[in-house]
Amino acid sequence: MKYAEQNGYKTAGLCRECYIDGIWNKESEEDWLTEIQLPIG
């Protein structure tokens, strides 16, 4: 959200999370990866 605000983007709805890597394929929590997607309008 901070990046969007600082770069002049206006959100157009709720964000969603996409879990790329997690407990199912990575042993260490440090390797988990979540992508946050914001609709821009």
N, C-alpha and C positions, 0 to 999 in steps of 0.2 A: 504494500500500500504506500509506503514511504517513497519508493522508487517512482510509482505512478504519479503521485502528487508532485514530486520534485521535477518531473519531466513533462508536466502539463497534460497528463492523461486523466480523463474523467471515466470512472467506472460506471457501467450500465447494468448492474445487477450483482448477484452474489458470486463470490469466488468458488472455485472447486479445487480439490486436491487430487492429484494423480500420484499414486505410490509406484515409483519406478523400481526401487530396490528396497527390500525389507527383510524381516525375519525369515521369510521363505527362501531367500537365495543369498543372504549375506550373514556371516557369523557375527561380525562386530557391528554394534549400533552406529559407530562412526562411519560405516560404509553405506548406511541407509540413505535413500534419496527420495525426496518428495518434491513434486513440481506443483506450484501454486499457479492457477490460471485465473486471470481476471478478464471479464468481458469489458471491452472498451467501446464507448459510444460517443 
